[in-house]
Amino acid sequence: MARETKTEKAGGVDRRKFFTLFGGATTAAIAAPLATSEAQASESPADQRKARYQPNSKNVQEFYRVNRY
């Protein structure tokens, strides 16, 4: 006798549908608090305008020394 294959699923949802539903629920759970909260600036306007790049700093000089091509 030939091996019989199952044509009907034994449970409610199969593995592919489970992961699809689980992924959608996880995404919705993460996105909900992000959409409801207001964005706040982490820096004052004076801090936003200050100069950040300092070409003579030790770190910048070291970067260019090491990465010469």
N, C-alpha and C positions, 0 to 999 in steps of 0.2 A: 504494500500500500504506500502511496506517495505521501510525502510529508505535507500536512495541511498547514496553510498559512492563516493567520488571523485576519479577518477582514474588518472586524469591529474592535474599537479600543475598549479596554477593560475599565478604565477610569474616566474621570470627567474631562481633563485636558491633557493633551500630549506634551511632550517635553518642549517642542518648539513654541507652542502657544503659551506655555507656562513662562518661559523666559521672555517672551514678548510682553506679556501682561506684567511680569515682575519689573522689567526694565521701564515700562511706561509709568508704573506706579512710583518707582523710585525717582524718576525724573520729575514727576509732578510734585512729589514730596520735597525735593530739593529746591525746585523753582518757586514754590509758593511763598516761602518766607523772604526770598530775595526780591520778589516782585512787590511785596507790600511795604518794605522798609525804605526809608528815604536815604539817599546818598549824602554823606557828610564829608566835607573837605578835611583832609588830615593835616593840611598845612595852612598857615595864615597867608594872606595876600603878600605880605612882605617876604615870607619864606619862598613863595612861588616865584618871585621875581629875582631872587638873588642868584649870583653866578655860581655854578656848580663845577664846571670844568676848570681845573687848574693845571695848565700844561707843565708847570715846573715842579709839580709835586713828585715825591719819591715814587709813588705807585705808577704814575704815567710814564716817567722816565724809564723805570724798570721794564714796563711793558714794551716800549719801543726798542729798548736795548736787546731784549730777548727775542723779539719778533722781527728782527731785520731780515730782509730777504735779499 
